[in-house]
Amino acid sequence: MTTSLTLERVRSDVDVLARAGLDVGDFLGEAISSLVRAVPHAAACMATVDPNTLLLTSTRKYGNLLGRNDHDDEWGLREYGAPECSSFRQLARAGIDAVGMHEMTAGKTQDSPRMHEFMRPNYDFTDEARLILRDGDQVWGAIAFFREFEEKPFTSGEVDFLRTLSQPLARGVRTGLLATIVAEPQAVPSGPCVLIVDSHNQMIQMSAGAEERLADLLSGANSGAATSVITGLVSAARRYGRGESEVPPRLRVRGASGMWLVVHASPLSSTVDRVGEVVVTIEEARPPEIVPLVVAAFGLTSRERDVTQMVLQGVATKDIAATLHVSAYTVQDHLKSIFDKAGVRSRRELIARVYFDQYAPRMNDPLLPSGSYATSPSGLM
């Protein structure tokens, strides 16, 4: 039985790690290693999500799941195609931060298609505890913990403990997104890359550079298959095509290179024999697409976000004060807090951190008509 002292030590470990400035991969690896002392598990899978759309942006695996990526595509299709009430997206929207499948189904985990048709036959997992990583009103990821045959189901006490880690784990992921250093200029695809997925969920066509973009979606040694991100989008696109959602799916993700990318999908209008095909586009994100995400990752209050927005627009301190109906001293206090959270010392550094983080290494390179940089090896076009 786990002691209260162990629980407090693990909670303290996670809180310290969340404030250590680690990148996402290092933070999660350390956090999971500590967490297993409080909530033993055979395996774990962590997913980062775009906080705006709750769409999957990466997966990382631990324990008995590490390297077992053969069924990742099916998982993405299930999670976003016909989601259960315990899907990450549904839990996030319902404000439920932790749930155990054995407890949720009153011991009848076979009532969950995900558990009965996927987890048990493919991995021999008999119970799952799901945790949403929520900081304030934004969700930054989710973790699934698994137990196998001959292991007891997750208890309500263990699920309650996981719930207390929702915010510190979310904070570690949120700040970890900004800790990745952008790689030096390399050979990158020129402009958007496109791939087409057929009704059997096979990639049947892709444009030049698509394989490189897919590889950039991998998240290190613990990475799940990059295509699980794609199949999740494909399922969401088909739901959009059926009128089950209002907008085509779109997500922002930071690649392994440190580059921010935008990935979006839309169902194709096809002939009768090609129904169900989906086109997926992967392209370098432009500043207006990533600025809100980067600012959100700083963990600012709503008033600090208001101040930051005006700073990014070049508004002077006295004018910010007049607009917000506060004193200039109050604005200066907000700016000090903003600078501390963003890890900068001035307005100029803040603007550079938000706008130029991924573009600075290539500032002198030519632009393509699309607005993307045209970097290639040795600076040659």
C-alpha positions as CSV (number, residue, x, y, z in Angstrom):
1,M,0.0,0.0,0.0
2,T,1.3,3.4,-0.9
3,T,1.9,5.6,2.1
4,S,0.8,9.2,2.4
5,L,4.5,10.2,2.7
6,T,5.2,8.6,-0.7
7,L,2.3,10.4,-2.3
8,E,3.5,13.8,-1.0
9,R,7.0,13.1,-2.2
10,V,5.8,12.3,-5.7
11,R,3.5,15.3,-5.8
12,S,6.5,17.5,-4.7
13,D,8.7,15.8,-7.3
14,V,6.3,16.6,-10.1
15,D,5.8,20.2,-8.9
16,V,9.6,20.8,-8.9
17,L,10.0,19.2,-12.3
18,A,7.3,21.3,-13.7
19,R,9.2,24.4,-12.7
20,A,12.6,23.2,-13.9
21,G,12.4,24.5,-17.5
22,L,12.8,21.0,-19.0
23,D,11.6,20.3,-22.5
24,V,8.4,18.2,-22.8
25,G,10.2,14.8,-23.4
26,D,12.6,15.2,-20.4
27,F,9.9,16.5,-18.1
28,L,7.5,13.6,-18.9
29,G,10.2,11.0,-18.6
30,E,11.2,12.2,-15.1
31,A,7.6,12.7,-14.0
32,I,6.5,9.3,-15.1
33,S,9.5,7.7,-13.4
34,S,8.5,9.4,-10.1
35,L,4.7,8.8,-10.5
36,V,5.0,5.0,-10.8
37,R,6.0,5.0,-7.1
38,A,2.6,6.4,-6.2
39,V,0.4,4.8,-8.8
40,P,2.1,1.6,-10.0
41,H,1.3,0.7,-13.7
42,A,2.5,-1.6,-16.4
43,A,2.5,1.1,-19.1
44,A,1.6,4.7,-19.8
45,C,0.9,6.7,-22.9
46,M,1.1,10.5,-22.9
47,A,-0.5,12.7,-25.6
48,T,0.0,16.4,-26.1
49,V,-2.9,18.3,-27.6
50,D,-3.6,21.7,-29.2
51,P,-5.4,23.5,-26.4
52,N,-7.7,25.2,-28.9
53,T,-9.0,22.1,-30.7
54,L,-8.0,19.3,-28.2
55,L,-6.6,17.4,-31.2
56,L,-3.6,15.1,-30.7
57,T,-0.2,16.6,-31.5
58,S,2.2,13.9,-30.3
59,T,2.4,10.7,-28.2
60,R,5.0,9.3,-25.9
61,K,5.1,5.8,-24.5
62,Y,6.5,4.3,-21.3
63,G,6.8,0.9,-19.7
64,N,5.4,-2.1,-21.6
65,L,4.1,0.2,-24.4
66,L,7.5,1.5,-25.4
67,G,8.2,0.6,-29.0
68,R,4.8,-1.0,-29.6
69,N,3.5,1.3,-32.3
70,D,1.9,-1.2,-34.7
71,H,-1.7,-0.2,-33.7
72,D,-1.2,3.5,-33.2
73,D,-3.1,4.4,-36.4
74,E,-6.1,2.4,-35.2
75,W,-5.9,4.2,-31.8
76,G,-6.0,7.6,-33.5
77,L,-9.0,6.5,-35.6
78,R,-10.9,5.3,-32.5
79,E,-10.1,8.2,-30.3
80,Y,-11.4,10.8,-32.7
81,G,-13.7,8.8,-35.0
82,A,-16.5,7.5,-32.8
83,P,-15.3,8.7,-29.4
84,E,-16.5,7.2,-26.2
85,C,-17.5,9.4,-23.2
86,S,-14.1,8.5,-21.8
87,S,-12.2,9.7,-24.8
88,F,-9.6,12.4,-23.9
89,R,-11.5,15.0,-25.9
90,Q,-14.9,14.2,-24.2
91,L,-13.4,14.1,-20.7
92,A,-11.7,17.5,-21.4
93,R,-14.9,19.1,-22.6
94,A,-16.9,17.7,-19.6
95,G,-14.4,19.1,-17.1
96,I,-13.5,15.6,-15.9
97,D,-9.8,15.4,-15.1
98,A,-9.3,11.8,-14.0
99,V,-11.2,8.6,-14.4
100,G,-10.6,4.8,-14.0
101,M,-12.3,2.6,-16.5
102,H,-13.0,-0.3,-14.0
103,E,-14.6,2.2,-11.6
104,M,-16.4,4.1,-14.4
105,T,-18.0,0.9,-15.8
106,A,-18.7,-0.7,-12.4
107,G,-16.2,-3.4,-13.2
108,K,-17.6,-4.1,-16.7
109,T,-14.7,-2.8,-18.8
110,Q,-16.0,-5.0,-21.6
111,D,-18.7,-2.3,-22.0
112,S,-16.0,0.0,-23.3
113,P,-15.3,-0.7,-27.0
114,R,-11.8,0.8,-26.6
115,M,-11.0,-1.6,-23.7
116,H,-12.8,-4.7,-25.1
117,E,-12.0,-4.4,-28.8
118,F,-8.6,-2.6,-28.7
119,M,-6.6,-2.5,-25.4
120,R,-7.3,-6.0,-24.2
121,P,-6.7,-8.0,-27.5
122,N,-3.7,-5.9,-28.6
123,Y,-1.9,-5.3,-25.3
124,D,-3.5,-7.5,-22.6
125,F,-4.5,-4.4,-20.6
126,T,-7.4,-5.0,-18.3
127,D,-7.8,-1.5,-16.8
128,E,-7.0,2.1,-17.7
129,A,-6.8,5.3,-15.7
130,R,-7.1,8.5,-17.8
131,L,-5.8,11.9,-16.7
132,I,-6.4,15.2,-18.3
133,L,-3.6,17.8,-18.0
134,R,-5.5,21.0,-17.4
135,D,-4.0,24.4,-16.3
136,G,-6.7,27.0,-15.7
137,D,-9.2,26.8,-18.6
138,Q,-6.8,25.2,-21.0
139,V,-5.9,21.5,-21.7
140,W,-2.3,20.8,-22.8
141,G,-2.3,17.0,-22.8
142,A,-3.5,13.7,-21.3
143,I,-2.0,10.5,-20.0
144,A,-3.4,7.0,-20.0
145,F,-2.0,4.5,-17.4
146,F,-2.6,0.8,-17.9
147,R,-2.6,-2.4,-15.8
148,E,-2.4,-6.0,-17.0
149,F,-3.8,-9.3,-16.0
150,E,-3.1,-10.3,-12.4
151,E,-2.8,-6.6,-11.5
152,K,-5.6,-5.0,-9.4
153,P,-7.7,-2.3,-11.1
154,F,-7.0,1.3,-10.3
155,T,-8.6,2.3,-7.0
156,S,-10.7,5.4,-6.5
157,G,-7.9,6.7,-4.2
158,E,-5.3,6.3,-7.0
159,V,-7.6,8.1,-9.4
160,D,-8.2,10.9,-6.9
161,F,-4.4,11.3,-6.5
162,L,-3.9,11.5,-10.2
163,R,-6.4,14.3,-10.3
164,T,-4.3,16.3,-8.0
165,L,-1.4,16.2,-10.5
166,S,-3.5,17.5,-13.4
167,Q,-2.3,21.1,-13.0
168,P,1.4,20.6,-12.3
169,L,1.7,18.1,-15.1
170,A,-0.1,20.5,-17.5
171,R,2.3,23.3,-16.4
172,G,5.3,21.2,-17.1
173,V,4.0,20.4,-20.6
174,R,3.0,24.0,-21.2
175,T,6.4,25.4,-20.4
176,G,8.2,22.5,-22.0
177,L,6.8,23.5,-25.4
178,L,8.8,26.7,-25.2
179,A,12.0,24.9,-24.0
180,T,12.8,23.2,-27.3
181,I,15.6,25.0,-29.1
182,V,15.1,25.5,-32.8
183,A,17.6,23.5,-34.8
184,E,20.0,25.2,-37.2
185,P,18.7,25.6,-40.8
186,Q,18.4,22.3,-42.5
187,A,16.9,21.0,-45.7
188,V,13.2,21.5,-45.2
189,P,10.2,21.2,-47.6
190,S,9.5,24.3,-49.6
191,G,6.0,25.3,-48.6
192,P,3.0,23.1,-47.7
193,C,3.2,19.3,-47.9
194,V,0.1,17.3,-48.8
195,L,-0.8,13.7,-48.4
196,I,-4.0,11.8,-49.2
197,V,-5.5,9.1,-47.1
198,D,-8.0,6.7,-48.6
199,S,-11.1,5.1,-47.2
200,H,-9.0,2.2,-45.9
201,N,-6.9,4.7,-43.9
202,Q,-3.8,4.1,-46.2
203,M,-1.7,7.0,-47.4
204,I,-2.0,6.6,-51.1
205,Q,-0.3,9.9,-52.3
206,M,2.1,12.4,-50.8
207,S,3.9,15.5,-52.1
208,A,7.6,16.1,-52.0
209,G,8.8,16.8,-48.5
210,A,5.9,15.1,-46.8
211,E,8.0,12.3,-45.3
212,E,10.4,14.8,-43.8
213,R,7.4,16.7,-42.2
214,L,6.0,13.4,-40.8
215,A,9.4,12.6,-39.3
216,D,9.4,16.0,-37.6
217,L,6.2,14.9,-35.8
218,L,8.1,12.2,-34.0
219,S,8.8,13.1,-30.4
220,G,12.1,11.3,-29.5
221,A,13.0,7.8,-28.3
222,N,9.6,7.4,-26.5
223,S,7.6,8.5,-29.5
224,G,4.5,6.7,-30.7
225,A,4.0,6.6,-34.5
226,A,3.7,10.0,-36.1
227,T,0.9,8.7,-38.2
228,S,-1.4,8.5,-35.1
229,V,-1.5,12.3,-35.3
230,I,-2.6,12.0,-38.9
231,T,-5.2,9.3,-38.3
232,G,-6.7,11.4,-35.5
233,L,-7.1,14.3,-37.9
234,V,-8.5,12.0,-40.6
235,S,-11.2,10.7,-38.3
236,A,-12.1,14.3,-37.2
237,A,-12.2,15.4,-40.9
238,R,-14.7,12.6,-41.7
239,R,-16.9,13.7,-38.8
240,Y,-16.8,17.2,-40.2
241,G,-17.7,15.8,-43.7
242,R,-20.7,14.0,-42.1
243,G,-21.8,17.3,-40.5
244,E,-21.0,16.2,-37.0
245,S,-18.6,19.1,-36.4
246,E,-18.7,22.7,-37.6
247,V,-15.1,23.4,-38.7
248,P,-12.5,21.3,-40.4
249,P,-9.9,19.9,-37.9
250,R,-6.7,21.9,-37.5
251,L,-3.9,21.8,-35.0
252,R,-0.6,23.5,-34.2
253,V,2.3,21.4,-33.1
254,R,6.0,21.9,-32.3
255,G,8.1,19.4,-34.3
256,A,11.1,17.6,-33.0
257,S,13.2,20.3,-34.8
258,G,11.6,23.0,-32.7
259,M,9.7,24.3,-35.7
260,W,6.0,25.2,-35.2
261,L,3.8,23.5,-37.8
262,V,0.1,23.7,-38.7
263,V,-1.6,20.5,-39.7
264,H,-5.1,20.4,-41.1
265,A,-7.4,18.0,-42.9
266,S,-10.5,18.0,-45.0
267,P,-12.6,15.4,-46.7
268,L,-12.3,15.3,-50.5
269,S,-15.3,15.4,-52.8
270,S,-14.8,12.1,-54.6
271,T,-16.4,9.9,-57.1
272,V,-18.5,7.0,-55.8
273,D,-15.6,4.5,-55.8
274,R,-13.4,6.9,-53.8
275,V,-15.6,8.0,-51.0
276,G,-13.9,8.6,-47.6
277,E,-10.6,10.1,-48.9
278,V,-9.1,12.9,-46.9
279,V,-6.4,15.4,-47.8
280,V,-4.0,16.4,-45.0
281,T,-1.8,19.5,-45.3
282,I,1.3,20.1,-43.2
283,E,3.0,23.5,-43.3
284,E,5.2,25.8,-41.4
285,A,3.2,28.0,-39.0
286,R,3.1,31.7,-39.6
287,P,3.3,34.2,-36.6
288,P,-0.5,34.9,-36.4
289,E,-1.1,31.2,-36.1
290,I,1.3,30.5,-33.2
291,V,1.4,33.8,-31.3
292,P,-1.8,32.9,-29.3
293,L,-0.4,29.5,-28.5
294,V,3.0,30.8,-27.4
295,V,1.4,33.5,-25.3
296,A,-0.9,30.9,-23.7
297,A,2.2,28.8,-22.9
298,F,3.6,31.6,-20.8
299,G,0.7,30.9,-18.3
300,L,-0.4,34.5,-18.1
301,T,-3.5,35.8,-16.3
302,S,-6.3,37.3,-18.4
303,R,-5.1,40.8,-17.6
304,E,-1.5,39.9,-18.4
305,R,-2.7,38.6,-21.8
306,D,-4.4,41.9,-22.5
307,V,-1.2,43.8,-21.7
308,T,0.9,41.4,-23.8
309,Q,-1.4,41.8,-26.8
310,M,-1.0,45.5,-26.7
311,V,2.8,45.3,-26.2
312,L,3.0,43.1,-29.3
313,Q,1.0,45.8,-31.1
314,G,3.6,48.4,-30.0
315,V,1.3,50.3,-27.7
316,A,3.1,52.5,-25.2
317,T,2.8,51.9,-21.4
318,K,0.7,55.1,-20.8
319,D,-1.7,54.2,-23.6
320,I,-2.1,50.6,-22.2
321,A,-2.9,52.2,-18.9
322,A,-5.5,54.4,-20.4
323,T,-7.1,51.6,-22.4
324,L,-7.3,49.3,-19.3
325,H,-8.3,52.1,-17.0
326,V,-5.4,51.4,-14.6
327,S,-2.3,53.4,-13.6
328,A,1.0,53.2,-15.4
329,Y,2.5,51.7,-12.3
330,T,0.0,48.8,-12.4
331,V,0.9,48.2,-16.1
332,Q,4.6,48.1,-15.1
333,D,3.7,45.5,-12.4
334,H,2.0,43.4,-15.0
335,L,4.9,43.8,-17.4
336,K,7.3,42.6,-14.7
337,S,5.2,39.5,-14.1
338,I,4.9,38.9,-17.8
339,F,8.7,39.2,-18.3
340,D,9.3,36.8,-15.5
341,K,6.9,34.2,-16.9
342,A,8.3,34.6,-20.4
343,G,11.9,34.5,-19.3
344,V,12.8,37.9,-20.8
345,R,13.9,41.3,-19.5
346,S,12.4,43.8,-21.8
347,R,9.6,44.6,-24.3
348,R,12.0,44.0,-27.1
349,E,13.0,40.5,-25.8
350,L,9.3,39.6,-25.3
351,I,8.5,40.5,-28.9
352,A,11.4,38.5,-30.1
353,R,10.5,35.5,-28.0
354,V,6.9,35.5,-29.3
355,Y,7.4,36.3,-32.9
356,F,10.9,35.2,-33.9
357,D,11.7,32.1,-31.8
358,Q,11.5,29.8,-34.8
359,Y,12.4,32.3,-37.5
360,A,15.6,33.9,-36.1
361,P,18.0,31.2,-37.3
362,R,16.8,31.9,-40.9
363,M,16.3,35.6,-40.8
364,N,18.6,36.2,-43.7
365,D,17.2,33.5,-46.0
366,P,14.9,34.3,-48.9
367,L,11.2,33.9,-48.7
368,L,9.0,31.8,-50.9
369,P,5.8,33.2,-52.4
370,S,3.9,31.3,-49.7
371,G,5.7,33.2,-47.0
372,S,7.8,30.3,-45.9
373,Y,11.6,30.4,-45.7
374,A,13.5,28.7,-48.5
375,T,16.3,27.2,-46.5
376,S,18.3,24.3,-47.8
377,P,21.7,22.8,-47.1
378,S,24.7,25.1,-47.2
379,G,22.4,28.0,-48.0
380,L,21.9,26.8,-51.6
381,M,18.6,27.1,-53.3
